[in-house]
Amino acid sequence: MISRAEQIRAKVAQSKARASEGDTTSAQQSKAVFQRPRQKPVRRTVDLSPHHHAELDAWCAETARELGKARITGQAVLSTLVKRLLTDETLARKIRQDLADS
């Protein structure tokens, strides 16, 4: 019976042999897998002070009332803010200045 380590060594040897023979098909296929655009959203987290967390919750609740919605989540606010930041140069400049001042 072949050990797992021997199986791995054999696969590595086969890969090296293919690479030296100029077999680029498997390399191209694996490269294509890594170049596919991501389809799922990427999760980011943010640490807020308890005070800012409470203020954001209050702002969300007030905004939901103003817009006639049952709820506005902090996630929706932050996602919208990031989209605006990436498209609004005036806002981007203000954020950069805030970052420089902090």
Secondary structure, 3 states (H helix, E strand, C coil): CCCHHHHHHHHHHHHHHHHHHCCCHHHHHHHHHHHCCCCCCCCCCCCCCHHHHHHHHHHHHHHHHHHCCCCCCHHHHHHHHHHHHHHCHHHHHHHHHHHHHC
